[in-house]
Amino acid sequence: MTSTLEHEQTRILVQTAAAACEDKKGEDTRILELDPIDSGLSDFFLITSATNDRQAIAIADEIEHKLKKEFGVMPNSVEGRRQGDWILLDYVDFVVHVFLSERRAFYDIERLRKSARPLTPAEFDAELKTALAARTRVARGKVAENGKAKPAKAKPAPKAKKASSKAASAKASPAKKPATKRPAKKASAGK
């Protein structure tokens, strides 16, 4: 089960990194879900393109910033930041590749990883939501089976019954004489 949980956590990190790419106007962002047999090192590649080296650096910086701020995760290593034509952020379970458009076409990583399943960020997001919803349904089913957190049935509140029984008993029993008010003393003038 931890393997599935870790995989879902990695998917959330990849989704956040893909959103950072979109925020900084990365082009043609793709997520490659790598075949576990083919690639024992990483689960995903996130690939995006930039129009110039400054944009590539800005995209890489935004990914690092968001993952550190939201999850406390830093890349294991960063390569190519100085040149800016191909920046690689290695997060162990996934690797981010930020390319200049010409470099991406030249290296064509998507072609090299033929066994990988290419996804757009929107497809990836939909799959993640489906997986999390299924896990939530399973978790809720287990809680209901164990009887620990069954939904409470609507019952009348006990305090409401006591209050109404006190009111009924007050009507049935003779009422105490209300305390009489004494007239206020008048201030004497001239004493």
C-alpha positions, 0 to 999 in steps of 0.5 A: 500500500505504501508503494501506491501512496508514494506513487500518488504523492509523486503524482501530486508533485508532478502535477504541481510542477506542471502547473508551475510550467503553465504559470511561466508559459512553458510550451507543449508541456508533457508528462511521460509515465515511465514503464517500471521495467524500462526505468528503475530510476524514475516514475515520471519525466516532465518535459516542457519548452521555453522560447529563450534561456531566461524563460527556461531558467524562470520555469525551473526556478518556479518549479523549485520554488513551488515544490519547496514552498508547498511540500518542502521538497528540493531537487536532488540535483540540478543541471544546465541552469547556467546555459539555460538551453536544457535544465534538468531537475532531478527529484528522484521519483520524477525528473523535470526537463526544461528545454529551449524549443530547438534543443527539445526537437534535437534530443527528442526525449519522447521518442527515446522513451517509446515505452513511456505513456505520454500525457498532457497535464490535463489528462494527468490531472484527471487521472490523479483526481480519479485515483484520489477519489477511488482511494477516498471511497475505499477509505470511507468504506473501511471506516464504515466496516470497522464501525468507528465513524458511522454517520450519526442518526438524528436523535432529539437532543437530551437537553431539549427534553429536560427543558420541556419536562421542567416547564411541564412540571412548573405548570403542574406544581404550584408556583412560588409567590413572586418576590414583591418589589419594594418601592424605591426610597425617595430622596429627601430634599433638604436633610 
